[in-house]
Amino acid sequence: MSVTDDLQSGSRFQPKAVLEVVHPITWFPPMWAYACGVISSGVQFQGNGVWIALGIVLAGPVVCGMSQAANDWCDRHVDAINEPNRPIPSGRLPGKSGLYIALIMTAVAFVLGGFLGTWGFVATCVAILCAWAYSAEPVRLKRSGWWGPGVVGLCYEGLPWFTGAAVMLQAFPDVQVIAIALLYAIGAHGIMTLNDFKALDGDRSTGVRSLPVTLGPARAARLACYVMAGAQIGVIVLLALWDRPLFAAAIFACLVAQIIAMQFLLRDPKGRAPWYNGTGVLLYVSGMMVAAFALRSMGDIG
């Protein structure tokens, strides 16, 4: 019997633990990115409220919530070491109830995605595939410090942005939208690397080769900063080339503030990573919205 199974034996299902296992605090990034996609599409909001609301719910509570439930189930042995009070290892979601929650939400995601048109459904399918590939054996991309943060960055920032634009346009978005969404998805690799610091001890003991484990905290944090900054420099350059200097300047100001925060982070990467995720990341996503409005100002680019 595993450690988790032993913890769950004799436990009773606690309904409020369901909310914990879908981690509402993690829903914001994909919901925000979807909104950025909607704005960047250039399509008028009036008359599209239902599609906007449905997409935001799908991106956040449904798909992101499903991915969190799947990850908690697949990570139950790691969490028994890192965070034993979580719903599954603590037994507040006993037996296979955590798995059933993830599977039910997967089915709901497929159904809702079908209402968003061809590209919305395709994007939903890709997000679901990535969510399970990230957490579940035998693929379990999270074992890699390169592939794991990459696929999460794609699903948290790039894919929802693409979906928001595609749903509004009911067509494949313009290359300019794709380029900006992709750059912010690449930059999110750094954000996800910093997020891995919280599981450093458990990752080491269970063979998860996150970058904080393989490179060490100092080098991993520095690399994360380079990735986040480099992606935003790419956005700034593109907006300048597309004759949007004021928008580029606003994102540059956000980046300068992030670089100042990065200096503080690098003095104690492990201890200050949570702080940076609550400050520097806010500046990062603020730049995303600025970029979305920059694309919108360019007119109908669909």
FIBA-520222 format. One record per residue: residue number from 0; z, x, y of N, C-alpha, C, O in turn; residue in three letters. Coordinates in steps of 0.2 Angstrom, whole numbers, plus 5000, padded with zeros to 4 digits. Atoms other than C-alpha are relative to their C-alpha. Example, Ala and Ser with C-alpha at 12.3 -4.5 7.8 and 13.67 -1.06 7.14 Angstrom:
  seq   n_w   n_u   n_v  ca_w  ca_u  ca_v   c_w   c_u   c_v   o_w   o_u   o_v  type
    0  5000  5004  4994  5039  5062  4978  5000  5004  5006  5003  5009  5005   ALA
    1  4999  4996  4994  5036  5068  4995  5003  4996  5005  5004  4999  5011   SER
END
This chain:
  seq   n_w   n_u   n_v  ca_w  ca_u  ca_v   c_w   c_u   c_v   o_w   o_u   o_v  type
    0  5000  5004  4994  5000  5000  5000  5000  5004  5006  5004  5009  5007   MET
    1  5001  4996  4994  4995  5007  5017  5006  4999  5005  5010  4994  5004   SER
    2  4995  5001  4995  5007  5009  5032  4999  4993  5003  5004  4990  5004   VAL
    3  5001  5007  4997  4999  4994  5040  5002  4994  4996  5005  4989  4998   THR
    4  4998  5006  5005  5000  4983  5025  5007  4999  4999  5010  4993  4999   ASP
    5  4993  5001  5001  5018  4987  5023  5003  4997  5006  5008  4993  5006   ASP
    6  4998  5003  4994  5021  4983  5041  4999  4992  5001  5003  4988  5003   LEU
    7  5002  5007  5000  5012  4966  5039  5004  4996  4995  5004  4989  4996   GLN
    8  4997  5005  5006  5021  4960  5023  5006  4996  5003  5010  4999  5006   SER
    9  4995  5004  4997  5032  4946  5027  5000  4998  5007  5004  4994  5009   GLY
   10  5001  5002  4992  5026  4944  5045  4997  4993  5001  4994  4991  4996   SER
   11  5003  5006  4998  5022  4928  5053  4995  5000  5006  4996  5004  5010   ARG
   12  5005  4999  4994  5007  4925  5064  5002  4997  5006  5006  4992  5007   PHE
   13  4998  5002  4994  5010  4924  5082  4994  4999  5005  4991  5003  5006   GLN
   14  5006  5002  4996  4997  4915  5093  4999  5004  5006  4994  5006  5007   PRO
   15  5001  4997  4993  5001  4924  5109  4997  5007  4998  4995  5011  5003   LYS
   16  5003  4994  5002  4996  4940  5099  4992  5000  5001  4989  5006  5001   ALA
   17  5007  5001  5000  4978  4934  5099  4998  5003  5007  4993  5006  5007   VAL
   18  5002  4998  4993  4977  4937  5118  5001  5007  5001  4997  5011  5004   LEU
   19  4999  4993  5000  4984  4954  5116  4994  5004  4996  4992  5010  4999   GLU
   20  5005  4997  5004  4971  4959  5103  4993  5000  5003  4989  5004  5001   VAL
   21  5007  5001  4996  4956  4954  5114  5001  5004  5007  4996  5004  5010   VAL
   22  4999  4996  4995  4963  4965  5128  4997  4998  5007  4992  5001  5009   HIS
   23  5003  5002  4994  4959  4955  5144  4999  5005  5005  4994  5004  5009   PRO
   24  5001  4995  4995  4961  4970  5155  4994  5004  4999  4991  5007  5004   ILE
   25  5006  4996  5001  4946  4978  5147  4993  4995  5002  4988  4998  5002   THR
   26  5006  5004  4999  4934  4963  5151  4997  5001  5007  4991  5000  5008   TRP
   27  5003  4999  4993  4932  4968  5170  4994  5004  5000  4989  5002  5003   PHE
   28  5006  4996  4999  4919  4982  5168  4994  4997  4998  4989  4997  5002   PRO
   29  5006  5004  5002  4906  4972  5158  4999  4994  5005  4993  4993  5006   PRO
   30  5001  5006  4996  4909  4957  5169  4997  5002  5007  4993  4999  5010   MET
   31  5002  4997  4993  4907  4967  5185  4993  5003  4999  4989  5002  5004   TRP
   32  5007  4997  5001  4891  4976  5178  4995  4994  4999  4990  4995  5002   ALA
   33  5004  5006  5001  4884  4959  5173  4998  4997  5007  4993  4996  5009   TYR
   34  5001  5003  4993  4887  4953  5191  4995  5005  5004  4991  5003  5008   ALA
   35  5005  4996  4997  4878  4969  5197  4993  4999  4998  4989  4999  5003   CYS
   36  5007  5002  5002  4863  4965  5187  4998  4994  5003  4992  4994  5005   GLY
   37  5002  5006  4997  4863  4948  5194  4997  5001  5007  4992  4999  5009   VAL
   38  5002  4999  4993  4863  4954  5212  4994  5004  5000  4990  5003  5004   ILE
   39  5005  4995  4999  4851  4968  5209  4993  4997  4998  4988  4999  5000   SER
   40  5006  5003  5002  4838  4956  5201  4996  4997  5006  4990  4997  5006   SER
   41  5003  5003  4994  4834  4949  5219  4999  4993  4999  4996  4990  5004   GLY
   42  5001  5008  5001  4834  4931  5212  5005  4997  5004  5011  4999  5004   VAL
   43  4995  5004  4997  4843  4918  5222  5005  4997  4996  5003  4995  4990   GLN
   44  4994  5003  5004  4860  4912  5216  4999  4993  4999  5001  4990  4994   PHE
   45  5000  5007  5000  4857  4894  5220  4996  4997  4995  4990  4999  4994   GLN
   46  5004  5003  5006  4852  4884  5205  5001  5004  4994  4999  5002  4989   GLY
   47  4999  4996  5006  4857  4898  5193  5007  5001  4999  5009  5006  4995   ASN
   48  4993  4999  5001  4876  4896  5193  5002  5000  4993  5006  5003  4991   GLY
   49  4998  5001  5007  4877  4890  5175  4998  5007  4996  5002  5009  4992   VAL
   50  5002  4995  5004  4867  4905  5169  5005  5007  5002  5006  5011  4998   TRP
   51  4995  4995  4997  4878  4917  5180  5007  5000  4997  5009  5005  4994   ILE
   52  4994  5001  5003  4894  4910  5174  5000  5001  4992  5005  5004  4990   ALA
   53  5000  4999  5007  4889  4909  5156  4999  5008  4998  5002  5010  4993   LEU
   54  5001  4993  5001  4883  4927  5156  5006  5004  5001  5008  5009  4997   GLY
   55  4994  4997  4999  4899  4933  5164  5005  4999  4995  5009  5004  4992   ILE
   56  4996  5002  5005  4909  4924  5151  4998  5004  4993  5003  5006  4990   VAL
   57  5002  4997  5006  4899  4931  5137  5001  5008  5000  5003  5011  4995   LEU
   58  4999  4993  4999  4900  4949  5144  5007  5002  4999  5009  5007  4996   ALA
   59  4993  4998  5000  4918  4949  5146  5005  4997  4994  5006  5001  4990   GLY
   60  4996  5003  5005  4929  4937  5136  4997  5000  4993  5001  5001  4988   PRO
   61  5003  5001  5006  4917  4935  5122  4998  5007  4996  5001  5009  4991   VAL
   62  5002  4994  5003  4908  4951  5118  5005  5006  5001  5006  5009  4996   VAL
   63  4995  4995  4999  4920  4963  5126  5006  4999  4996  5009  5003  4992   CYS
   64  4994  5002  5004  4935  4953  5118  4999  5001  4993  5003  5003  4989   GLY
   65  5002  4999  5007  4926  4953  5101  5000  5008  4998  5003  5010  4993   MET
   66  5000  4993  5002  4923  4972  5102  5007  5003  5000  5009  5008  4996   SER
   67  4993  4998  5000  4942  4975  5106  5003  4998  4994  5007  5001  4991   GLN
   68  4997  5002  5006  4947  4964  5092  4998  5004  4994  5002  5006  4989   ALA
   69  5003  4996  5005  4935  4973  5080  5003  5007  5000  5005  5010  4995   ALA
   70  4997  4993  5000  4942  4990  5086  5007  5000  4998  5009  5005  4995   ASN
   71  4993  5000  5002  4960  4985  5084  5001  4999  4993  5005  5002  4989   ASP
   72  5000  5001  5008  4956  4979  5066  4998  5007  4997  5002  5009  4992   TRP
   73  5002  4994  5003  4947  4995  5062  5004  5006  5001  5004  5011  4998   CYS
   74  4995  4995  4998  4960  5006  5071  5007  4999  4998  5011  5002  5000   ASP
   75  4993  5002  5002  4975  4998  5063  5004  5006  4998  5010  5006  4999   ARG
   76  4996  4994  5003  4980  5014  5054  5001  5005  5005  5007  5008  5006   HIS
   77  4999  4995  4994  4978  5025  5070  5005  4997  5004  5009  5000  5007   VAL
   78  4996  5003  4996  4987  5012  5080  5007  5000  4997  5012  5000  5001   ASP
   79  4993  4999  5003  5002  5013  5068  5003  5006  5002  5009  5007  5001   ALA
   80  4997  4993  4998  5004  5031  5074  5001  5000  5007  5006  5001  5010   ILE
   81  5000  5000  4993  4999  5029  5092  5004  4995  5004  5008  4996  5008   ASN
   82  4997  5005  4996  5005  5012  5097  5002  4995  4994  4998  4989  4994   GLU
   83  4998  5004  5006  5014  5004  5082  5002  4992  5002  5003  4988  4998   PRO
   84  4998  5006  4998  5019  4989  5093  4994  4995  5001  4995  4989  5003   ASN
   85  5006  5005  4999  5001  4982  5094  5000  4995  4995  5004  4995  4990   ARG
   86  5000  5006  5004  4998  4965  5086  4999  5001  4993  5002  4999  4989   PRO
   87  5002  4999  5007  4990  4971  5070  5005  5005  4996  5008  5003  4991   ILE
   88  4995  4996  5004  5001  4986  5065  5007  4998  5000  5011  4999  4995   PRO
   89  4993  5003  5000  5017  4977  5070  5001  4994  4996  5006  4992  4994   SER
   90  5000  5006  5005  5012  4962  5059  5000  4994  5004  5001  4988  5001   GLY
   91  5001  5007  4997  5011  4949  5073  4994  4997  4999  4993  4991  5000   ARG
   92  5007  5003  5003  4993  4947  5067  5000  5002  4993  4997  5007  4991   LEU
   93  4999  4998  5007  4997  4948  5048  4993  4999  4996  4989  4996  4998   PRO
   94  5005  5001  5004  4985  4950  5034  4993  5002  5003  4993  5007  5006   GLY
   95  5007  4999  4997  4966  4949  5039  4999  4996  5006  4993  4995  5008   LYS
   96  5001  5004  4994  4969  4938  5054  4996  5003  5006  4992  5000  5009   SER
   97  5004  4996  4995  4963  4952  5066  4993  5000  4998  4989  5000  5003   GLY
   98  5007  4999  5002  4947  4954  5056  4997  4993  5001  4991  4993  5004   LEU
   99  5003  5006  4999  4944  4935  5056  4999  4998  5007  4994  4995  5009   TYR
  100  5001  5001  4993  4946  4934  5075  4994  5004  5002  4990  5001  5006   ILE
  101  5006  4996  4998  4933  4948  5077  4994  4996  4998  4989  4996  5001   ALA
  102  5006  5003  5003  4921  4939  5065  4998  4993  5004  4992  4992  5005   LEU
  103  5001  5006  4996  4923  4922  5074  4997  5001  5007  4992  4998  5009   ILE
  104  5003  4999  4993  4920  4929  5091  4993  5003  4999  4989  5002  5004   MET
  105  5006  4998  5001  4905  4938  5084  4995  4994  5000  4989  4995  5003   THR
  106  5005  5006  5001  4897  4922  5079  5000  4996  5006  4994  4994  5008   ALA
  107  5000  5003  4993  4902  4914  5096  4995  5004  5004  4991  5001  5008   VAL
  108  5004  4996  4995  4893  4928  5105  4993  4999  4998  4989  4998  5003   ALA
  109  5007  5002  5002  4877  4925  5095  4998  4994  5002  4992  4993  5005   PHE
  110  5002  5007  4998  4877  4907  5099  4999  5000  5008  4994  4997  5010   VAL
  111  5001  5000  4992  4880  4909  5118  4994  5005  5002  4991  5003  5007   LEU
  112  5005  4995  4998  4868  4924  5119  4993  4996  4999  4988  4997  5003   GLY
  113  5006  5003  5001  4855  4912  5112  4998  4995  5006  4992  4993  5007   GLY
  114  5002  5004  4994  4856  4901  5128  4998  5004  5006  4995  5001  5011   PHE
  115  5001  4996  4994  4852  4916  5139  4992  5002  5000  4991  5007  5004   LEU
  116  5007  4998  5000  4833  4917  5135  4999  5006  4995  5004  5009  4992   GLY
  117  5002  4995  5004  4824  4930  5125  5004  5007  5001  5007  5010  4996   THR
  118  4997  4993  4998  4830  4946  5134  5008  5000  5000  5011  5004  4998   TRP
  119  4993  5001  5001  4848  4939  5135  5003  5000  4993  5008  5003  4992   GLY
  120  4998  5000  5007  4849  4936  5117  4999  5007  4997  5003  5009  4993   PHE
  121  5001  4993  5003  4842  4953  5112  5005  5005  5003  5008  5009  4999   VAL
  122  4995  4995  4997  4854  4962  5124  5007  4998  4996  5011  5003  4995   ALA
  123  4994  5002  5003  4868  4952  5116  5001  5003  4993  5006  5005  4990   THR
  124  5000  4997  5007  4863  4957  5098  5001  5008  5000  5004  5010  4996   CYS
  125  4999  4993  4999  4862  4975  5104  5007  5002  5001  5010  5006  4998   VAL
  126  4993  4999  4998  4880  4974  5111  5004  4999  4994  5009  5003  4993   ALA
  127  4996  5002  5006  4887  4966  5095  4999  5006  4995  5004  5008  4992   ILE
  128  5002  4994  5005  4878  4980  5084  5004  5006  5002  5007  5009  4998   LEU
  129  4997  4994  4998  4885  4993  5095  5008  5000  5000  5011  5005  4998   CYS
  130  4992  5001  5001  4903  4986  5095  5002  5001  4993  5007  5005  4992   ALA
  131  4998  4999  5007  4904  4986  5076  4998  5007  4998  5002  5010  4994   TRP
  132  5002  4993  5001  4895  5003  5075  5005  5005  5002  5006  5010  5000   ALA
  133  4995  4996  4997  4908  5010  5086  5006  5001  4996  5009  5006  4995   TYR
  134  4993  5000  5003  4923  5005  5076  5000  5000  4993  5004  5003  4990   SER
  135  5000  5001  5007  4918  5001  5058  4997  5005  4996  4992  5009  4998   ALA
  136  5003  4995  5005  4915  5012  5043  4994  4996  4997  4993  4990  4997   GLU
  137  5000  4993  5000  4904  5019  5038  4997  5004  5006  4997  5010  5006   PRO
  138  5003  4997  4994  4896  5022  5055  5005  5003  5004  5006  5009  5005   VAL
  139  4995  4998  4996  4911  5023  5066  4999  5005  5005  5001  5011  5004   ARG
  140  5002  4995  4995  4904  5031  5081  5006  5003  5004  5005  5008  5007   LEU
  141  4994  4998  4996  4921  5033  5089  5003  5007  4997  5007  5010  5000   LYS
  142  4998  4993  5003  4924  5048  5077  4997  5006  5004  5000  5011  5004   ARG
  143  5003  4994  4996  4912  5058  5089  5002  4999  5007  5002  4994  5010   SER
  144  4999  5000  4993  4917  5062  5106  4994  5000  5005  4995  4999  5011   GLY
  145  5006  5000  4996  4899  5062  5111  4997  4993  4999  4996  4989  5004   TRP
  146  5003  5007  5001  4892  5046  5103  5005  4994  5002  5003  4989  5004   TRP
  147  4995  5005  4998  4908  5036  5105  5000  4998  5007  4999  4992  5009   GLY
  148  5000  5002  4992  4910  5036  5124  4993  4998  5002  4993  4994  5007   PRO
  149  5007  5002  4998  4891  5035  5125  4999  4993  4999  4996  4990  5003   GLY
  150  5001  5007  5002  4890  5019  5116  5004  4995  5004  5002  4990  5006   VAL
  151  4995  5004  4996  4905  5012  5125  4997  4999  5008  4997  4994  5011   VAL
  152  5002  5000  4993  4898  5017  5142  4994  4996  5001  4993  4992  5006   GLY
  153  5006  5004  5000  4881  5009  5138  5002  4993  5000  4999  4989  5004   LEU
  154  4999  5007  5001  4889  4993  5133  5005  4997  5005  5005  4991  5007   CYS
  155  4995  5002  4995  4902  4992  5147  4996  5000  5007  4998  4995  5011   TYR
  156  5003  5000  4994  4890  4996  5161  4992  4999  5000  4990  4995  5003   GLU
  157  5007  5001  5000  4872  4998  5157  4997  4994  4997  4993  4991  5000   GLY
  158  5003  5006  5003  4868  4984  5145  5002  4994  5004  4998  4990  5004   LEU
  159  4998  5006  4996  4878  4971  5155  4996  4999  5006  4993  4994  5008   PRO
  160  5005  5000  4994  4868  4976  5170  4993  4998  4999  4991  4994  5002   TRP
  161  5007  5002  5003  4852  4975  5161  5000  4992  4999  4995  4989  5001   PHE
  162  5000  5007  5002  4857  4958  5154  5000  4995  5006  4996  4990  5006   THR
  163  4999  5004  4994  4862  4951  5171  4993  4999  5004  4991  4994  5006   GLY
  164  5007  5000  4996  4845  4956  5179  4995  4996  4995  4991  4992  4998   ALA
  165  5005  5003  5004  4835  4950  5164  5001  4993  4999  4996  4989  4999   ALA
  166  4999  5007  5000  4843  4933  5163  4998  4997  5006  4995  4991  5006   VAL
  167  5002  5003  4994  4840  4930  5181  4992  5000  5001  4989  4995  5003   MET
  168  5007  4999  5000  4822  4936  5180  4996  4996  4994  4990  4995  4995   LEU
  169  5003  5002  5006  4819  4929  5163  4994  5004  4998  4988  5002  4996   GLN
  170  5005  4995  5002  4809  4945  5160  5003  5007  5000  5009  5007  5002   ALA
  171  4997  4994  5001  4811  4963  5157  5001  5003  5007  4996  5003  5011   PHE
  172  4999  4998  4993  4819  4971  5173  4995  5006  5002  4993  5009  4998   PRO
  173  5004  4995  4998  4810  4983  5184  5003  5007  4999  5009  5007  4997   ASP
  174  4998  4993  5002  4811  5002  5181  5005  5002  5005  5010  5006  5003   VAL
  175  4994  4998  4995  4822  5004  5197  5006  4997  4998  5011  5001  4998   GLN
  176  4994  5003  5002  4835  4992  5190  5002  5004  4994  5008  5006  4993   VAL
  177  4999  4996  5006  4834  5001  5173  5003  5007  5001  5008  5009  4998   ILE
  178  4998  4993  4998  4836  5018  5181  5007  5000  5002  5011  5004  5000   ALA
  179  4993  5000  4997  4852  5014  5191  5005  4998  4995  5010  5001  4994   ILE
  180  4995  5002  5006  4860  5004  5176  5001  5006  4995  5006  5007  4993   ALA
  181  5000  4995  5004  4856  5019  5165  5005  5006  5002  5009  5008  4999   LEU
  182  4996  4994  4997  4864  5032  5177  5007  4998  5000  5011  5002  4998   LEU
  183  4993  5002  5001  4880  5022  5178  5002  4999  4993  5008  5000  4992   TYR
  184  4998  5000  5007  4880  5020  5160  5002  5007  4997  5007  5008  4994   ALA
  185  4999  4993  5001  4879  5039  5158  5007  5002  5003  5011  5005  5000   ILE
  186  4994  4998  4996  4893  5041  5171  5006  4997  4996  5011  5001  4996   GLY
  187  4994  5003  5003  4904  5029  5161  5002  5004  4994  5008  5003  4991   ALA
  188  4998  4996  5005  4904  5042  5147  5006  5004  5002  5011  5005  4998   HIS
  189  4994  4996  4997  4916  5052  5158  5006  4996  5000  5012  4998  4998   GLY
  190  4994  5004  5000  4927  5037  5160  5003  4999  4994  5009  4999  4993   ILE
  191  4998  5001  5007  4928  5034  5142  5003  5006  4997  5008  5005  4993   MET
  192  4997  4994  5003  4932  5052  5138  5007  5000  5003  5012  5002  4999   THR
  193  4993  5000  4997  4947  5050  5150  5004  4995  4997  5010  4996  4996   LEU
  194  4996  5005  5004  4952  5035  5141  5002  5002  4993  5007  4999  4991   ASN
  195  4998  4997  5006  4953  5045  5125  5006  5004  5000  5009  5005  4995   ASP
  196  4994  4996  4999  4968  5055  5132  5006  4996  4997  5010  4999  4994   PHE
  197  4994  5004  5002  4980  5040  5127  5001  5000  4993  5006  4999  4991   LYS
  198  4999  5000  5007  4976  5042  5109  4999  5007  4997  4997  5008  4991   ALA
  199  5001  4993  5002  4976  5061  5108  5003  5002  4994  5000  5005  4989   LEU
  200  4996  4998  5006  4990  5063  5095  4997  4996  4994  4996  4999  4989   ASP
  201  5003  5004  5005  4983  5049  5084  4993  5002  4997  4992  5003  4992   GLY
  202  5007  4998  5001  4965  5055  5085  5001  5007  4996  4997  5008  4991   ASP
  203  4999  4993  5003  4971  5073  5080  5002  4999  4992  4999  5002  4988   ARG
  204  4997  5001  5007  4980  5066  5064  4996  4996  4996  4997  4997  4990   SER
  205  5004  5005  5005  4967  5054  5058  4992  5003  5000  4988  4999  4998   THR
  206  5007  4998  5000  4951  5065  5061  4995  4998  5005  4989  4999  5004   GLY
  207  5004  5002  4995  4944  5057  5076  4999  5006  5005  5003  5008  5008   VAL
  208  5002  4994  4996  4934  5071  5085  4998  4998  5007  4993  4999  5010   ARG
  209  5001  5002  4993  4936  5064  5103  5000  5007  5004  5002  5012  5001   SER
  210  5001  4994  4996  4932  5077  5117  5007  5003  5002  5008  5009  5002   LEU
  211  4993  4997  4998  4951  5079  5122  5002  5004  4993  5006  5009  4994   PRO
  212  4997  4997  5006  4954  5084  5103  4995  5006  4999  4998  5012  4998   VAL
  213  5004  4994  5002  4939  5096  5101  4999  5005  5006  4999  5011  5004   THR
  214  5000  4996  4995  4938  5103  5118  5006  5002  5003  5007  5007  5007   LEU
  215  4993  4999  4997  4956  5102  5123  5000  4996  5007  4995  4995  5010   GLY
  216  5000  5005  4994  4962  5091  5138  4997  5003  5006  4994  4999  5010   PRO
  217  5003  4998  4994  4957  5103  5152  4993  5000  5000  4990  4998  5005   ALA
  218  5008  5000  5000  4939  5106  5147  4997  4993  4999  4992  4992  5002   ARG
  219  5002  5007  5000  4937  5088  5142  5000  4996  5007  4995  4993  5008   ALA
  220  5000  5003  4993  4943  5082  5159  4995  5002  5005  4992  4999  5009   ALA
  221  5005  4997  4996  4932  5094  5168  4993  4997  4999  4989  4996  5003   ARG
  222  5007  5003  5002  4917  5088  5158  4999  4993  5002  4994  4991  5005   LEU
  223  5000  5007  4998  4921  5070  5161  4999  5000  5008  4995  4995  5010   ALA
  224  5001  5000  4993  4922  5074  5180  4993  5001  5002  4989  4998  5006   CYS
  225  5007  4998  4998  4905  5082  5180  4995  4995  4998  4990  4993  5002   TYR
  226  5004  5005  5002  4897  5068  5170  5000  4994  5005  4995  4991  5007   VAL
  227  4999  5005  4995  4904  5055  5182  4997  5001  5007  4993  4997  5009   MET
  228  5003  4998  4993  4899  5064  5198  4993  5001  4999  4989  4999  5004   ALA
  229  5007  4998  5001  4882  5070  5191  4996  4993  5000  4991  4993  5003   GLY
  230  5003  5006  5000  4877  5052  5187  4999  4996  5007  4994  4994  5009   ALA
  231  5000  5003  4993  4882  5046  5205  4995  5004  5004  4992  5001  5009   GLN
  232  5005  4996  4995  4872  5060  5213  4993  4998  4998  4989  4998  5003   ILE
  233  5007  5003  5002  4857  5054  5203  4999  4993  5004  4993  4992  5006   GLY
  234  5001  5006  4997  4860  5037  5210  4999  5001  5008  4994  4998  5011   VAL
  235  5000  4998  4993  4862  5044  5228  4993  5002  5001  4990  5000  5006   ILE
  236  5006  4997  4999  4846  5054  5226  4994  4994  5000  4990  4994  5004   VAL
  237  5005  5005  5001  4836  5039  5220  5000  4995  5006  4994  4993  5008   LEU
  238  5000  5005  4994  4842  5027  5234  4997  5003  5006  4994  5000  5010   LEU
  239  5003  4997  4994  4837  5040  5247  4993  5001  4999  4989  5000  5004   ALA
  240  5007  5000  5001  4820  5042  5239  4997  4993  5001  4991  4993  5003   LEU
  241  5003  5007  5000  4818  5023  5239  5001  4997  5007  5001  4991  5008   TRP
  242  4999  5002  4993  4822  5023  5258  5006  4995  5001  5005  4990  5005   ASP
  243  4993  5004  4999  4840  5016  5257  5005  5005  5001  5010  5005  4998   ARG
  244  4996  4995  4998  4849  5029  5266  5007  4998  5001  5012  5002  5000   PRO
  245  4993  5002  4999  4864  5019  5271  5004  4998  4994  5010  5000  4993   LEU
  246  4997  5001  5006  4867  5013  5254  5002  5006  4996  5007  5007  4993   PHE
  247  4998  4993  5003  4866  5031  5248  5006  5003  5003  5010  5006  4999   ALA
  248  4994  4997  4996  4878  5036  5261  5007  4997  4998  5012  5001  4997   ALA
  249  4994  5004  5002  4891  5023  5256  5002  5002  4993  5008  5003  4992   ALA
  250  4998  4997  5006  4890  5029  5238  5002  5007  5000  5007  5009  4996   ILE
  251  4998  4993  4999  4891  5047  5243  5008  5000  5003  5012  5004  5000   PHE
  252  4994  5000  4997  4907  5042  5253  5005  4999  4994  5011  5002  4993   ALA
  253  4996  5002  5006  4914  5034  5236  5001  5006  4996  5006  5008  4993   CYS
  254  5000  4994  5004  4910  5050  5227  5004  5006  5003  5008  5009  4999   LEU
  255  4996  4995  4996  4918  5062  5240  5008  4998  4998  5012  5002  4997   VAL
  256  4993  5002  5001  4934  5051  5238  5002  5001  4992  5008  5003  4991   ALA
  257  4998  4998  5007  4933  5053  5219  5001  5007  4998  5005  5009  4994   GLN
  258  4999  4992  5001  4931  5072  5220  5007  5002  5002  5010  5006  4998   ILE
  259  4993  4998  4998  4947  5073  5229  5005  4997  4995  5009  5001  4993   ILE
  260  4996  5002  5005  4955  5062  5216  5000  5004  4994  5004  5005  4990   ALA
  261  5002  4996  5006  4947  5073  5202  5004  5006  5001  5007  5009  4996   MET
  262  4996  4994  5000  4956  5088  5209  5007  4999  4998  5010  5004  4995   GLN
  263  4993  5001  5002  4973  5080  5207  5000  4999  4992  5005  5001  4989   PHE
  264  5000  5001  5008  4968  5074  5189  5000  5007  4996  5003  5007  4992   LEU
  265  5001  4993  5004  4963  5092  5184  5006  5004  5000  5006  5009  4996   LEU
  266  4994  4997  5000  4980  5098  5188  5004  4999  4994  5008  5003  4991   ARG
  267  4997  5003  5006  4987  5088  5173  4996  4995  4997  4998  4989  4997   ASP
  268  5005  5005  5002  4973  5080  5164  5003  4994  4995  5002  4988  4996   PRO
  269  4997  5005  5005  4983  5072  5150  5005  4995  5003  5005  4989  5002   LYS
  270  4995  5005  4997  4997  5065  5161  4997  4996  5006  4999  4990  5007   GLY
  271  5002  5003  4995  4986  5060  5175  4993  4996  4999  4991  4992  5003   ARG
  272  5006  5004  5002  4971  5052  5166  5001  4992  5001  4996  4989  5004   ALA
  273  4999  5007  4998  4979  5034  5167  5000  4999  5007  4997  4994  5009   PRO
  274  5000  5000  4993  4981  5037  5185  4993  5000  5003  4991  4995  5007   TRP
  275  5007  4999  4998  4963  5042  5188  4996  4993  4998  4992  4991  5002   TYR
  276  5004  5006  5002  4957  5027  5178  5002  4994  5004  4998  4989  5004   ASN
  277  4998  5005  4996  4966  5016  5190  4998  5001  5008  4999  4996  5012   GLY
  278  5002  4999  4993  4960  5024  5206  4993  5003  5001  4989  4999  5004   THR
  279  5007  4997  4999  4944  5035  5204  4995  4995  4997  4990  4995  5000   GLY
  280  5005  5005  5003  4936  5022  5193  4999  4994  5004  4993  4991  5004   VAL
  281  5001  5005  4995  4939  5009  5206  4994  5002  5005  4990  4998  5007   LEU
  282  5005  4998  4995  4928  5019  5218  4993  5001  4996  4988  4999  4999   LEU
  283  5006  4999  5004  4915  5022  5204  4997  4993  5000  4991  4992  5001   TYR
  284  5003  5007  5001  4913  5003  5201  4998  4997  5007  4994  4993  5007   VAL
  285  5002  5002  4993  4913  5000  5220  4993  5003  5002  4989  4999  5005   SER
  286  5006  4998  4999  4898  5011  5221  4994  4997  4996  4989  4996  4998   GLY
  287  5005  5004  5004  4889  5001  5207  4998  4994  5004  4992  4992  5004   MET
  288  5002  5006  4996  4890  4986  5218  4996  5001  5006  4991  4998  5008   MET
  289  5004  4998  4994  4883  4995  5233  4993  5001  4998  4988  4999  5001   VAL
  290  5006  4998  5003  4869  5001  5222  4996  4993  4998  4990  4993  4999   ALA
  291  5003  5006  5002  4866  4983  5216  4997  4996  5007  4991  4994  5006   ALA
  292  5003  5003  4994  4864  4977  5234  4995  5004  5003  4990  5001  5006   PHE
  293  5006  4996  4998  4853  4991  5238  4994  4998  4997  4988  4998  5000   ALA
  294  5006  5002  5003  4841  4986  5225  4998  4993  5002  4992  4991  5003   LEU
  295  5002  5006  4997  4842  4968  5231  4997  5000  5006  4992  4996  5008   ARG
  296  5003  5000  4994  4838  4973  5248  4993  5002  5000  4989  5002  5005   SER
  297  5007  4998  5000  4822  4980  5242  4995  4994  4998  4989  4995  4998   MET
  298  5004  5006  5001  4816  4962  5239  4999  4999  4993  5003  5001  4988   GLY
  299  5002  5002  5007  4808  4955  5223  4997  5005  4996  4991  5007  4997   ASP
  300  5003  4994  5003  4807  4970  5212  4999  4998  4992  4998  5002  4988   ILE
  301  5001  5002  5007  4806  4959  5196  4993  5000  4998  4991  4998  4992   GLY
END
